[in-house]
Amino acid sequence: MSSISAVSAPDPRYPVGKFTPPSAYTPELRAAAIAEIAALPEKLKAALSGLSPAQLDTPYRDGGWTVRQLVHHIADSHSMASARMRFALTEEFPPLPGYNEKLWAELKDSATAPVEWSLQILEGVHARWAMLLSGLDNAQWQRGITHSERGRMTIEQLVQLYAWHCRHHTAHVTHLRKQMGW
């Protein structure tokens, strides 16, 4: 008699899995991460395509942000990340504060502004960010920041984290669409 194992649905908090840093950093991983960062605006637009205002105001999981809040979070987070990398390139492991993402997502603009505003921000930020990263030399990849919550992080580590962040949040939208039959 064969045993049938149930296929579990992905954890809605981490539809692409939790971030796992690579065991080694390579030029190929750098290039793939830059490509992921460059592609985020179009991938996110595609994931959001055709959603109604009511669908945008649907939480992507129980107890989670709405799709609208999620899009605004990505714009906030990635604008901050791009700036952090600029600090890393111009200062010696500067101390940089974290921020309360949950409270930012509850602010009026995050809860009610059109997602198109943040999509426009993401287009510009990601184009410049990918251009900046594409021009780094080996020494610059090793520069970094001292994050108030995560400690010292190199640009190399940050780029891998944010490439995952792109996939992670886009998957929140696509997973919700699949679950809801949208």
C-alpha positions as CSV (number, residue, x, y, z in Angstrom):
1,M,0.0,0.0,0.0
2,S,1.4,3.4,-0.9
3,S,1.3,6.3,1.3
4,I,0.0,9.6,0.0
5,S,1.5,12.7,1.5
6,A,-0.5,15.9,1.4
7,V,1.1,18.7,-0.5
8,S,1.1,21.7,1.7
9,A,0.4,25.2,0.4
10,P,3.2,27.6,0.7
11,D,3.3,29.7,3.9
12,P,1.4,32.8,2.8
13,R,4.0,34.9,4.8
14,Y,6.8,33.5,2.7
15,P,5.5,32.2,-0.6
16,V,9.1,32.0,-2.1
17,G,10.6,30.8,1.2
18,K,12.5,32.8,3.8
19,F,15.6,34.6,2.7
20,T,18.7,32.4,2.8
21,P,22.0,34.1,2.1
22,P,24.1,32.4,-0.5
23,S,27.1,30.3,0.8
24,A,29.3,32.2,-1.7
25,Y,29.0,35.3,-3.7
26,T,29.8,35.3,-7.4
27,P,29.7,37.7,-10.3
28,E,26.8,35.5,-11.7
29,L,24.8,36.0,-8.4
30,R,25.5,39.7,-8.6
31,A,24.2,39.8,-12.2
32,A,21.1,37.8,-11.4
33,A,20.3,40.0,-8.4
34,I,20.7,43.2,-10.5
35,A,18.4,41.7,-13.1
36,E,15.8,40.9,-10.5
37,I,16.0,44.4,-9.1
38,A,15.7,45.9,-12.6
39,A,12.7,43.7,-13.5
40,L,10.7,44.3,-10.3
41,P,8.6,47.3,-11.6
42,E,7.4,45.4,-14.7
43,K,6.8,42.1,-12.8
44,L,4.9,43.9,-10.1
45,K,2.8,45.8,-12.7
46,A,1.9,42.5,-14.3
47,A,1.0,41.0,-11.0
48,L,-1.3,43.9,-10.2
49,S,-2.8,44.2,-13.7
50,G,-6.6,44.4,-13.8
51,L,-7.1,44.4,-10.0
52,S,-10.1,46.4,-8.8
53,P,-9.9,48.9,-5.9
54,A,-11.6,46.3,-3.7
55,Q,-9.1,43.7,-4.7
56,L,-6.2,46.2,-4.0
57,D,-7.7,46.6,-0.5
58,T,-7.7,42.9,0.2
59,P,-5.1,41.6,2.6
60,Y,-2.7,39.2,0.9
61,R,-3.0,36.9,4.0
62,D,-4.9,36.8,7.3
63,G,-3.5,39.6,9.5
64,G,-1.4,40.9,6.6
65,W,-1.3,44.2,4.7
66,T,-3.6,44.9,1.9
67,V,-2.2,44.6,-1.6
68,R,-2.2,48.4,-1.7
69,Q,-0.2,48.7,1.5
70,L,2.2,46.1,0.2
71,V,2.9,48.1,-3.0
72,H,3.5,51.2,-1.0
73,H,5.8,49.2,1.4
74,I,7.9,48.0,-1.5
75,A,8.3,51.6,-2.7
76,D,9.3,52.8,0.8
77,S,11.6,49.9,1.4
78,H,13.4,50.0,-2.0
79,S,13.8,53.8,-1.9
80,M,15.4,53.3,1.5
81,A,17.6,50.4,0.2
82,S,18.9,52.4,-2.7
83,A,19.8,55.3,-0.4
84,R,21.5,52.9,2.0
85,M,23.7,51.6,-0.8
86,R,24.6,55.2,-1.7
87,F,25.6,55.8,1.9
88,A,27.6,52.6,1.8
89,L,29.5,53.8,-1.3
90,T,30.3,57.2,0.2
91,E,30.9,56.5,3.9
92,E,32.7,53.8,5.9
93,F,30.0,51.4,7.2
94,P,27.8,54.2,8.3
95,P,25.2,53.5,11.1
96,L,21.8,53.5,9.5
97,P,18.5,53.2,11.4
98,G,15.8,50.7,10.7
99,Y,12.2,51.9,10.5
100,N,8.9,50.6,11.7
101,E,7.5,49.1,8.5
102,K,4.2,48.2,10.2
103,L,3.5,51.7,11.3
104,W,4.6,53.1,7.9
105,A,2.1,50.8,6.3
106,E,-0.7,52.2,8.5
107,L,-0.1,55.8,7.5
108,K,-2.8,57.4,5.4
109,D,-0.9,57.4,2.1
110,S,0.1,53.8,2.4
111,A,-3.5,52.8,3.2
112,T,-5.3,54.9,0.6
113,A,-3.0,56.3,-2.2
114,P,-3.2,54.9,-5.7
115,V,-0.8,52.1,-6.3
116,E,0.3,53.9,-9.5
117,W,2.1,56.5,-7.4
118,S,4.4,53.9,-5.9
119,L,4.8,52.0,-9.2
120,Q,6.1,55.3,-10.7
121,I,8.5,55.6,-7.8
122,L,9.7,52.0,-8.3
123,E,10.3,52.6,-12.0
124,G,12.7,55.4,-11.4
125,V,14.3,54.0,-8.2
126,H,14.9,50.6,-9.7
127,A,16.3,52.0,-13.0
128,R,18.8,54.1,-11.2
129,W,19.6,51.4,-8.6
130,A,20.3,48.8,-11.3
131,M,22.5,51.3,-13.2
132,L,24.4,52.1,-10.0
133,L,24.9,48.4,-9.1
134,S,26.0,47.5,-12.6
135,G,29.0,49.9,-12.4
136,L,30.4,48.6,-9.1
137,D,33.9,47.2,-8.9
138,N,34.9,44.3,-6.6
139,A,36.0,46.6,-3.8
140,Q,32.7,48.5,-3.9
141,W,30.7,45.3,-3.5
142,Q,32.5,44.9,-0.1
143,R,31.5,48.3,1.2
144,G,28.5,48.4,3.5
145,I,26.4,49.8,6.2
146,T,25.8,49.1,9.9
147,H,22.1,48.5,10.2
148,S,20.6,49.2,13.6
149,E,18.8,45.8,13.6
150,R,20.9,43.6,11.3
151,G,24.4,44.8,12.1
152,R,27.1,45.1,9.4
153,M,26.0,44.3,5.9
154,T,28.0,44.6,2.7
155,I,26.4,45.8,-0.5
156,E,26.8,42.3,-1.8
157,Q,24.7,41.0,1.0
158,L,22.1,43.8,0.7
159,V,21.7,43.2,-3.0
160,Q,20.9,39.5,-2.5
161,L,18.4,40.4,0.3
162,Y,16.6,42.9,-1.9
163,A,16.5,40.6,-4.9
164,W,14.8,38.1,-2.7
165,H,12.5,41.0,-1.4
166,C,11.4,41.6,-5.0
167,R,10.4,38.0,-5.5
168,H,8.9,37.7,-2.0
169,H,6.4,40.6,-2.3
170,T,5.5,40.0,-6.0
171,A,4.7,36.4,-5.0
172,H,2.4,37.7,-2.2
173,V,0.3,39.3,-5.0
174,T,0.4,36.3,-7.4
175,H,-0.3,33.8,-4.6
176,L,-3.3,35.9,-3.5
177,R,-4.6,36.1,-7.1
178,K,-4.3,32.3,-7.5
179,Q,-5.9,31.7,-4.1
180,M,-8.8,34.0,-4.9
181,G,-9.2,33.0,-8.5
182,W,-8.6,36.5,-9.8
